[in-house]
Amino acid sequence: MNLSFFDQFMSPTLMGAPLIFLALTLPWLLYPAPSPRWVENRLLTLQSWALARFSNQLLLPLNTAGHKWAALFASLMMFLLTLNMLGLLPYTFTPTTQLSLNMAFAVPLWLATVIIGMRNQPTAALGHLLPEGTPTLLIPVLIIIETISLFIRPLALGVRLTANLTAGHLLIQLIATAAFVLFPLMPAVAALTTILLFLLTLLEVAVAMIQAYVFVLLLSLYLQENI
C-alpha cells in the first residue's frame, strides 16, 4: 500500500513510449496565439497584461542588460505554472515532480548566469567568493564554502520545486484515501476530512503558483549578481 502512493510520480508510457514529452507539449497548446488584429479578445488582453506585470516586477531590480532575459523568464514562469496547475487535476501526471526535469531547467540557466558574469566582469564574479575584510586565516575556508554554495544553487532550485510539489501530492492522496476509507465507518469524520482535503487543495494551488514564481525569481537574482 505504501508503494502505491508513489505510483503517481512514475512517468506514464504508451506501448513502451514515455508520455512525458506529450505532457511537456500540452501547456503550449492551451494559450491563445497572438492576434494580428488591433482589438484583441479578453483572454489575450488578460494574458498580455499578466505577462507585462510579471516581467515588470521581476526585472525591476535588474539593469538594462538583464532585460534581454524578459522573454525567457516569462515563458519559463508560464510553462512551470501551467505544468504545476495541470498536475493538480485528477488522473494527470506532473512532470515537475521529476528531479531530472527540474535539474534540466535549473543547471543550464544557472550556468548561463555564471558564464555571463565570468565573461563580462570576472573580477566582480570571483569577488563573490571572498567577502571584503575577511581575516587572512579564514580566506581558504571561506573560498571553499562559497564555491560549494555556488555549485549547490542549481541543486537547491531543482530540489525545492520537486520536494514541494511531491509533498503536496502525497498529502492530497493520503487525506483523500483516509476520507474514502472513513466514509462507511465514520461519516462525520470523513466529512471533516473532506473539508480538510478541499482546503489542502486550495493550498496546493497557491504552492503551485508560488513555486513557479520562486524558481524564476531566484534565477533572476543569480543573474543580477553577474551583470
Secondary structure, DSSP 8 states (H G I E B T S, - for coil): -TGGGGGGGS--EETTEESHHHHHHHHHHHS----SSSS--HHHHHHHHHHHHHHHHHHTTS-GGGGGGHHHHHHHHHHHHHHHHHTTSTT---GGG-HHHHHHHHHHHHHHHHHHHHHH-HHHHHHTTS-TT--GGGHHHHHHHHHHHHHHHHHHHHHHHHHHHHHHHHHHHHHHHHHHHHTTT-HHHHHHHHHHHHHHHHHHHHHHHHHHHHHHHHHHHHHHHT-
